[in-house]
């Protein structure tokens, strides 16, 4: 690609706020040339990369704004350690339908059973879903 064209594309990326595309354009163009991508495939890849980058930043900023004392995920929860807990019910909560229905969720149990972990993990799921 001609240097003038590349400079114009980078300028457009900057003006449009396409930070991720701007930073990795040379690598992506090299890959496109090596793998003989067409224009549509290249454009699709560029937009997919930018969208994924923005979504990642959105989640990171929302988690920071949520000010959770620490981050926990459902993937990190050890359901085997707490066999009395019904995993399918917890995963149903992770679908966040209780938010749409404006229902409260109460996690009850003795210390060390994972109430805090689960509540934070549900909060993280809500943030990821844009709630």
Buried (B, 14 or more C-beta within 10 A) or exposed (E): EEEEEEEEBBEEBEEEEBBBBBBBBEEBBEEBEEEEBEEEEBEEBBEEBBEEBBEEEEBEEBBEEEEBEEEBEBEEBEEEEBEEBEEEEBEEBBEBEEBEEEEEEEBEEEEEBBBBBBBBBBBBBBBBEEE
